[in-house]
Amino acid sequence: MKSGALHRIVIAGGGAGGLELAVRLGRRHGPDHVTLVDATPFHIWKPSLHEVAAGTVDIHRDGLSYAMLAHDNGFRFVLGEITEVDRQAREVRVAALSDADGGLILPERGVPYDTLVLAIGSLGNFFNTPGAEQYAISLDTTDAAERFRLELLKAMARASAGTDVATPGVVNVVIVGGGATGVELAAELHEAGRTISAYGLPGMTPDKLRITLIEGGPRILGPLPERVARAAEALLVERGVQVVADCRVSQVTPHSVVAQDKVFDADLCVWAAGIKAPALMGRLGLELNGMQQIKVDETLRTADPAIYAIGDCAAAPWRETGKTVPARAQAAHQQASYLAPILSARIRGETPPAQPFRFRDFGSLVSIGHAEGVGSLMGNLSGRKLLVEGWIARMMYAGTHWSHYAAVLGWWGASLRSLSRLLSRRSQPRVKLH
Ligand SMILES: Cc1cc2nc3c(=O)[nH]c(=O)nc-3n(C[C@H](O)[C@H](O)[C@H](O)COP(=O)(O)OP(=O)(O)OC[C@H]3O[C@@H](n4cnc5c(N)ncnc54)[C@H](O)[C@@H]3O)c2cc1C
């Protein structure tokens, strides 16, 4: 299809929502119309970050280069962190890029837009808990997940040598937050710990990696049906994870997590107790909610008609429940699909279709390691939630990962990627050890 006068769409953030949108629009309209800006040079789907943290996903092998994706899908890619949005000049400011020694690679740049889509995701919310930001790691970026992986390997080596750990010979990992992220990380760490032990750290038997999952509410997986939460807890307990509910953390120190009347030894603490949108959202002069998310209307547009927002950084109304659309990859995906024809119409200079965005909750799946999962799916005919468990749930969970990669690489590319990951397991350890 022939595109109209040059209308520049800039997508800020190439995550679950932004990248899928850039691919859809780029394939249709090309790089003169579509630019993606991301702070990192490669894409890892955020729901895989617990696997990066456990070392079962290797960012250097599994990350997708934005430069390659841009070339193959017809959009322009700009590398760098967006620091400001100048709404008057309609330009985003992208920070200069330097190497580890401070040498300048790219100067500060301005990227002009006619329509801007904010898709910069979210960060961990520490709720001002003393010590949490300083001593806990939040799995909100690939860098943070990779840092956790290296800290875990070091802690296990130290424990094996009997040096500098809270309990000699043991590594205590405390995960604060019993939502899907915390639950999936606990199970993944359990499996990773077994593999790392098997590769010969003297004395580090799998039981020496002690994982505690702390939840402030009465049970883990609060938004999911109780049956799903019970099934997940049973699987975690079976794997030796200590699950502590109704326990509010009040402080994190270098070697402990303090909660009400209890102190948990912690060589490593992961914070997975909530999210907020990045601080950039507060600098736009547009209305935010309590989680710093920018308010959008039912067409995902902010109060500035040139700016849309999708994914975790947006507070979009969910009419059926009276709440906002949940911060989930499936919501970011649906919003990208919804926005693509609207932005296509803007590029062509036509009036965009006017129907509002409707979030369809297809349910949630939670992986409990590589062989099992639990979840609830929306029955299309009955409208009721159906419980799924075991390897079927795990396969369906893997299917959601595959469909994201199919959206950006195509069916064939995503299948080859899965196959190559499967084959590489024959020649590489299941957990990245370096
Ligand atoms: C461990 C974990 C497991 C999860 N599991 C699930 C799951 O099973 N199912 C599910 O539905 N959801 C899951 N989620 C939530 C899901 O990952 C998010 O809801 C989803 O990724 C949000 O998509 P997004 O496009 O809004 O942001 P993201 O996918 O977070 O992407 C944001 C992008 O913006 C870039 N960026 C940020 N700031 C800037 C800036 N200033 N300048 C330039 N670029 C910037 C980032 O580099 C990133 O690429 C999980 C989350 C985590 C952490």
Ligand as a Chemical Component Dictionary entry (heavy atoms), coordinates in Angstrom:
data_LIG
# 
_chem_comp.id                   LIG 
_chem_comp.type                 NON-POLYMER 
_chem_comp.pdbx_formal_charge   0 
_chem_comp.three_letter_code    LIG 
# 
loop_
_chem_comp_atom.comp_id 
_chem_comp_atom.atom_id 
_chem_comp_atom.alt_atom_id 
_chem_comp_atom.type_symbol 
_chem_comp_atom.charge 
_chem_comp_atom.model_Cartn_x 
_chem_comp_atom.model_Cartn_y 
_chem_comp_atom.model_Cartn_z 
_chem_comp_atom.pdbx_ordinal 
LIG C1  C1  C 0 10.112 -11.892 35.400 1  
LIG C2  C2  C 0 8.828  -11.428 34.761 2  
LIG C3  C3  C 0 7.903  -12.375 34.304 3  
LIG C4  C4  C 0 6.718  -11.952 33.684 4  
LIG N1  N1  N 0 5.850  -12.904 33.235 5  
LIG C5  C5  C 0 4.738  -12.524 32.564 6  
LIG C6  C6  C 0 3.850  -13.493 32.010 7  
LIG O1  O1  O 0 4.075  -14.712 32.152 8  
LIG N2  N2  N 0 2.745  -13.072 31.333 9  
LIG C7  C7  C 0 2.484  -11.736 31.165 10 
LIG O2  O2  O 0 1.456  -11.397 30.539 11 
LIG N3  N3  N 0 3.298  -10.783 31.671 12 
LIG C8  C8  C 0 4.425  -11.127 32.362 13 
LIG N4  N4  N 0 5.268  -10.183 32.881 14 
LIG C9  C9  C 0 4.936  -8.768  32.685 15 
LIG C10 C10 C 0 5.353  -8.340  31.270 16 
LIG O3  O3  O 0 6.712  -8.618  31.071 17 
LIG C11 C11 C 0 5.111  -6.859  31.071 18 
LIG O4  O4  O 0 3.779  -6.555  31.391 19 
LIG C12 C12 C 0 5.381  -6.463  29.617 20 
LIG O5  O5  O 0 6.709  -6.759  29.245 21 
LIG C13 C13 C 0 5.114  -4.971  29.405 22 
LIG O6  O6  O 0 5.410  -4.659  28.084 23 
LIG P1  P1  P 0 5.829  -3.167  27.700 24 
LIG O7  O7  O 0 5.965  -3.140  26.223 25 
LIG O8  O8  O 0 4.933  -2.200  28.365 26 
LIG O9  O9  O 0 7.258  -2.938  28.390 27 
LIG P2  P2  P 0 8.592  -3.793  28.350 28 
LIG O10 O10 O 0 8.376  -5.117  27.732 29 
LIG O11 O11 O 0 9.144  -3.728  29.723 30 
LIG O12 O12 O 0 9.531  -2.933  27.378 31 
LIG C14 C14 C 0 9.935  -1.626  27.704 32 
LIG C15 C15 C 0 11.078 -1.256  26.764 33 
LIG O13 O13 O 0 11.339 0.134   26.915 34 
LIG C16 C16 C 0 12.735 0.354   26.975 35 
LIG N5  N5  N 0 12.933 1.604   27.734 36 
LIG C17 C17 C 0 12.601 1.854   29.017 37 
LIG N6  N6  N 0 12.883 3.135   29.336 38 
LIG C18 C18 C 0 13.396 3.692   28.221 39 
LIG C19 C19 C 0 13.871 5.004   27.912 40 
LIG N7  N7  N 0 13.857 6.008   28.816 41 
LIG N8  N8  N 0 14.360 5.224   26.678 42 
LIG C20 C20 C 0 14.381 4.240   25.732 43 
LIG N9  N9  N 0 13.931 2.989   25.976 44 
LIG C21 C21 C 0 13.437 2.733   27.199 45 
LIG C22 C22 C 0 13.292 -0.882  27.652 46 
LIG O14 O14 O 0 14.668 -1.080  27.327 47 
LIG C23 C23 C 0 12.382 -1.972  27.083 48 
LIG O15 O15 O 0 12.912 -2.538  25.908 49 
LIG C24 C24 C 0 6.458  -10.563 33.524 50 
LIG C25 C25 C 0 7.376  -9.621  33.992 51 
LIG C26 C26 C 0 8.555  -10.045 34.597 52 
LIG C27 C27 C 0 9.550  -8.997  35.091 53 
# 
loop_
_chem_comp_bond.comp_id 
_chem_comp_bond.atom_id_1 
_chem_comp_bond.atom_id_2 
_chem_comp_bond.value_order 
_chem_comp_bond.pdbx_ordinal 
LIG C1  C2  SING 1  
LIG C2  C3  SING 2  
LIG C2  C26 DOUB 3  
LIG C3  C4  DOUB 4  
LIG C4  N1  SING 5  
LIG C4  C24 SING 6  
LIG N1  C5  DOUB 7  
LIG C5  C6  SING 8  
LIG C5  C8  SING 9  
LIG C6  O1  DOUB 10 
LIG C6  N2  SING 11 
LIG N2  C7  SING 12 
LIG C7  O2  DOUB 13 
LIG C7  N3  SING 14 
LIG N3  C8  DOUB 15 
LIG C8  N4  SING 16 
LIG N4  C9  SING 17 
LIG N4  C24 SING 18 
LIG C9  C10 SING 19 
LIG C10 O3  SING 20 
LIG C10 C11 SING 21 
LIG C11 O4  SING 22 
LIG C11 C12 SING 23 
LIG C12 O5  SING 24 
LIG C12 C13 SING 25 
LIG C13 O6  SING 26 
LIG O6  P1  SING 27 
LIG P1  O7  DOUB 28 
LIG P1  O8  SING 29 
LIG P1  O9  SING 30 
LIG O9  P2  SING 31 
LIG P2  O10 DOUB 32 
LIG P2  O11 SING 33 
LIG P2  O12 SING 34 
LIG O12 C14 SING 35 
LIG C14 C15 SING 36 
LIG C15 O13 SING 37 
LIG C15 C23 SING 38 
LIG O13 C16 SING 39 
LIG C16 N5  SING 40 
LIG C16 C22 SING 41 
LIG N5  C17 SING 42 
LIG N5  C21 SING 43 
LIG C17 N6  DOUB 44 
LIG N6  C18 SING 45 
LIG C18 C19 SING 46 
LIG C18 C21 DOUB 47 
LIG C19 N7  SING 48 
LIG C19 N8  DOUB 49 
LIG N8  C20 SING 50 
LIG C20 N9  DOUB 51 
LIG N9  C21 SING 52 
LIG C22 O14 SING 53 
LIG C22 C23 SING 54 
LIG C23 O15 SING 55 
LIG C24 C25 DOUB 56 
LIG C25 C26 SING 57 
LIG C26 C27 SING 58 
# 
